[in-house]
Amino acid sequence: MKIACLAFAVAALALAQPKTVFIITDAEGVAGVCRQEQTNPKDPEMRQLLTGEINSAVAGFFDGGATDVFVWDGHDGSATLSALTIDSRAHLVMGVLPATLLMERHYSAVAFVGQHARANTPGGVMAHSYSSLGIQNLLMNGSPAGEIETRTALAGWYNTPVIFLSGDRAAAGQLKKIDPDAETAVVKEGIDNYACISLSAEASRRLIHQRAQAAMSKIGAIQPYRIKGPVTIQIEYTSRHALTPDAALKPGAEVIDARTIRFHGKDFLEAWQRARP
């Protein structure tokens, strides 16, 4: 009897623990968005499509047991989303965030909505790493990386798992390589950089809600993605953003050539704070 009571108490305590989700948003991975001009933060159709997917994810997380959801407007200067249209239960995070992306608040989980693949990805819709105009390539410990890899590693540094991603098929595959148990909602398939086969808005929202709800059950089961130190972050800029003469004076910096710089850190966070694009 005592054992049964103890088990019940443990289960009740687990249910009572807050479950907070931090959503990182972008636009290139949204269903129906396949052309560069559609990614303008003020494009009315894109805003409607993105907001619909975000609200479906928010609803799925709450239906799966989330106690709080934070949505960061992470696309192009944080000028895309509106407090008028975001699910009323969510908190809208706006503006350029520090290098930590507020992960020091120790959310229960991180999720991506509207996420694209990294630069130079075959079949990636508008694939890029942070800046399609400014950055040619980004490497983490010598391997190609983009927002998915670096932000998942950042969450992992704070012992926070990534549990969900919605976006194109290439983006989902890249998360699965480093986080195989995460839930993904593939809302389109890239043909080339500016062509895709997309689900309808309604179908993508249903899928996102379903997978987001399922993702909540994986909190505690998915292990955070942690990169062992030392860590290097290497950025190859485009010609229009070639390095300045004082680039080598930055802490931990090693200039490779006129457009490429490598930052060294004792762990991921130090390297990332030095290199952050």
C-alpha positions in Angstrom: 0.0 0.0 0.0 2.8 2.4 0.9 4.6 1.6 -2.4 1.4 2.4 -4.4 0.9 5.6 -2.5 4.5 6.7 -3.2 4.2 5.9 -6.9 1.0 7.9 -7.0 2.7 10.8 -5.3 5.7 10.7 -7.7 3.3 10.7 -10.7 1.3 13.6 -9.3 4.5 15.6 -8.7 5.6 15.0 -12.3 2.3 16.2 -13.6 2.5 19.3 -11.4 5.9 20.4 -12.8 5.7 23.4 -15.1 6.3 22.6 -18.8 7.4 25.6 -20.7 8.1 25.6 -24.5 10.2 28.2 -26.3 9.3 28.4 -30.0 11.8 29.9 -32.5 10.0 31.1 -35.7 11.2 31.7 -39.2 9.5 32.1 -42.5 11.3 30.1 -45.2 10.0 26.8 -43.9 6.3 27.8 -43.9 3.9 25.9 -46.2 3.1 28.0 -49.3 6.2 30.1 -49.0 8.6 29.3 -51.9 9.7 32.6 -53.3 12.1 35.2 -51.9 9.7 38.1 -52.1 7.2 36.2 -49.9 9.6 36.4 -47.0 9.2 40.1 -46.6 8.1 40.5 -42.9 5.2 42.7 -44.0 3.9 40.4 -46.7 0.3 39.9 -45.6 -0.1 36.3 -47.0 3.2 35.1 -45.4 2.2 36.6 -42.0 -1.1 34.9 -42.2 0.4 31.6 -43.1 3.1 31.8 -40.5 0.8 32.9 -37.7 -1.6 30.0 -38.5 1.2 27.5 -38.2 2.5 29.1 -35.0 -1.0 29.1 -33.4 -1.5 25.4 -34.4 1.8 24.6 -32.7 0.9 26.6 -29.6 -2.5 24.8 -29.4 -0.8 21.4 -29.8 1.7 22.1 -27.1 -1.0 23.2 -24.7 -3.1 20.2 -25.6 -0.1 18.0 -24.9 0.3 19.4 -21.4 2.4 22.6 -21.7 1.8 25.1 -19.0 3.4 28.1 -20.8 4.5 28.8 -24.4 6.8 31.6 -25.5 7.0 32.5 -29.2 10.1 34.4 -30.5 9.6 36.4 -33.7 12.9 35.2 -35.2 12.5 36.2 -38.8 14.2 39.2 -40.4 14.5 41.7 -37.6 11.6 40.4 -35.5 9.0 42.4 -37.4 6.7 39.7 -38.6 4.4 38.6 -35.9 1.7 40.6 -34.0 0.2 40.4 -30.5 -3.2 40.9 -32.2 -3.1 37.5 -33.9 -0.9 35.2 -31.8 -2.8 32.6 -29.7 -3.9 34.5 -26.6 -2.4 31.9 -24.3 1.2 32.5 -25.7 3.8 35.1 -24.8 5.2 37.0 -27.8 9.0 37.6 -27.6 10.1 40.4 -30.0 13.4 42.0 -30.8 17.0 41.0 -31.3 17.9 38.6 -28.5 21.3 38.1 -26.8 23.5 35.3 -27.9 21.9 33.0 -25.3 18.4 33.4 -26.9 17.2 33.6 -23.3 18.0 29.9 -22.8 19.3 30.8 -19.3 15.6 30.8 -18.3 15.7 27.0 -18.6 12.6 26.2 -20.6 11.4 22.6 -20.6 11.8 22.3 -24.4 12.6 24.3 -27.6 10.7 24.0 -30.9 11.2 25.4 -34.4 8.3 26.6 -36.6 8.8 27.6 -40.2 12.4 26.4 -40.2 14.6 26.2 -43.3 17.7 24.0 -44.0 21.3 25.3 -43.8 23.2 26.9 -46.7 24.0 24.8 -49.7 21.4 22.1 -49.0 20.1 20.2 -52.1 16.3 20.4 -52.0 16.3 23.1 -49.3 13.8 25.8 -49.9 15.7 29.2 -49.7 18.3 27.3 -47.6 20.8 29.5 -45.8 22.7 29.9 -42.6 21.6 33.0 -40.8 22.1 35.4 -43.7 21.5 34.5 -47.4 23.2 37.7 -48.5 26.0 37.9 -45.9 27.2 34.3 -45.2 28.3 31.7 -47.7 29.0 28.9 -45.3 29.1 28.2 -41.5 31.0 25.3 -40.0 30.8 23.9 -36.4 33.8 21.8 -35.5 34.5 21.5 -39.2 31.0 20.3 -40.2 28.3 22.3 -42.1 25.9 24.0 -39.7 23.0 26.4 -39.7 20.3 27.7 -37.3 19.1 24.1 -36.6 22.5 22.8 -35.5 23.7 25.9 -33.6 20.4 26.6 -31.8 19.9 23.0 -30.9 23.5 23.0 -29.5 22.8 26.2 -27.6 19.7 24.7 -26.0 21.7 21.6 -25.2 24.3 23.7 -23.4 21.5 24.8 -21.1 20.4 21.1 -20.8 17.2 21.8 -22.8 16.0 19.4 -25.5 14.6 20.4 -28.9 11.4 18.4 -29.3 9.7 19.7 -32.5 10.4 21.2 -35.9 8.0 22.2 -38.7 9.5 23.1 -42.1 10.6 21.6 -45.4 11.7 18.0 -45.7 15.4 19.0 -45.9 15.2 20.9 -42.6 13.4 18.1 -40.8 16.1 15.7 -42.0 18.9 17.9 -40.6 17.3 18.0 -37.2 16.7 14.2 -37.2 20.5 13.7 -37.8 21.3 15.3 -34.4 18.0 14.8 -32.6 16.5 11.6 -34.0 13.6 11.4 -31.5 12.2 14.9 -32.1 8.8 15.2 -33.7 8.8 16.8 -37.2 6.0 18.2 -39.4 7.1 18.3 -43.0 4.9 20.9 -44.7 6.6 21.0 -48.1 9.3 19.4 -50.3 11.9 21.5 -52.0 12.5 21.0 -55.7 15.2 23.7 -55.8 15.9 26.9 -54.0 12.8 28.7 -55.2 10.4 25.8 -56.1 8.5 23.4 -53.8 5.5 21.1 -53.4 3.5 22.4 -50.5 0.7 21.2 -48.3 -2.3 23.6 -48.0 -2.5 25.9 -45.1 -5.2 23.8 -43.5 -3.4 20.5 -43.9 -0.1 21.9 -42.6 -1.9 23.3 -39.5 -3.5 20.0 -38.8 -0.2 18.2 -39.1 1.6 20.7 -36.9 -1.0 20.5 -34.2 -0.8 16.7 -34.2 3.0 16.5 -34.1 3.4 19.3 -31.5 0.9 17.6 -29.2 2.8 14.3 -29.6 6.1 16.1 -28.9 5.1 17.1 -25.4 5.1 13.4 -24.3 8.8 13.3 -25.2 10.0 15.9 -22.6 12.2 14.0 -20.3 12.9 11.3 -22.9 14.7 13.3 -25.6 18.3 14.0 -24.5 19.6 17.5 -25.0 22.1 17.8 -27.9 25.5 18.7 -26.3 28.7 19.5 -28.1 31.9 18.6 -26.2 34.6 21.3 -26.0 36.7 22.7 -27.3 34.5 24.1 -30.1 35.2 26.0 -33.3 32.7 28.1 -35.3 33.9 29.1 -38.8 32.1 31.6 -40.9 32.8 32.2 -44.6 31.2 35.5 -45.6 30.2 36.6 -49.1 32.4 38.9 -51.1 30.3 41.9 -50.2 31.0 41.2 -46.5 34.7 40.5 -46.7 36.6 40.7 -43.4 37.9 44.1 -42.1 41.7 44.4 -41.2 41.0 44.3 -37.5 39.0 41.0 -37.6 42.0 39.0 -36.2 41.9 41.2 -33.0 38.5 39.7 -31.9 38.8 37.2 -28.9 39.5 33.7 -30.0 39.6 34.6 -33.7 41.7 33.1 -36.4 41.5 34.6 -39.9 41.6 31.9 -42.6 41.4 34.1 -45.7 39.8 37.4 -46.9 36.3 36.2 -46.3 36.7 33.4 -43.7 37.2 33.6 -39.9 37.3 30.8 -37.3 36.5 31.3 -33.6 37.7 29.1 -30.9 36.1 28.5 -27.5 36.6 26.1 -24.6 33.0 25.0 -25.0 30.0 25.7 -27.4 28.8 28.8 -25.5 32.1 30.6 -25.5 32.7 29.8 -29.2 29.2 30.9 -30.1 29.3 34.2 -28.1 32.5 35.0 -30.0 31.3 34.1 -33.4 27.6 34.9 -33.4 26.7 36.2 -36.9 
